[in-house]
Amino acid sequence: MNLKLISLLLAFCAFQLYAMAHTVKVISATTQSWSGGVAGRSGTNEQFEIEFSGFKSEPIPDTMWMGDETIPLIITNKSNFSEGNTICIRSKKSVTFKILGQTYRDEYAERFPPGLDPKKKNKVSHPPKPYKGVALISYKIDGKEYWFEVPKYTKTLPAINYP
């Protein structure tokens, strides 16, 4: 009798875990380098499209790390990035976030920095956990924080050279 009860209980728990299963997957991850300007400005534009499905509560992306660079994610429901760097697209079964990540380098400012205050130091923000991919995205569900690693770019676009 106890064996049947234990088996039934285990089957019920397995069903509950299966019913609560959720997925996070990369739809696309593109990168495009750019350079331009007389002063030697350059950078990269990265765009990630991440789909969340099977969640009881909607996940909310919070922060993205690319290397040691921290990018706060500002969510908008607009169809362009005019009010933030993350677009939210909802459907019946999933929610997809298009995330725009940008890095920027100004060679001129690095060579000829304005007057520096020796008391101020550059802040370096390290990711909360080690990762090997191209980006680490933190998201929250019901106040609990989770992380998703974007393992690689799905497409590299040709570089843009501005005058």
Secondary structure, DSSP 8 states (H G I E B T S, - for coil): -HHHHHHHHHHHHHHHHHHT--EEEEEEEEEEEEEETTTTEEEEEEEEEEEEES-SS--EEEEEEETTEEEE--EE-SSSSTT-SEEEEE-SSEEEEEEEEEEEEEHHHHHS-----TT--------SS---SSEEEEEEETTEEEEEEE-S-SEE---EEE-
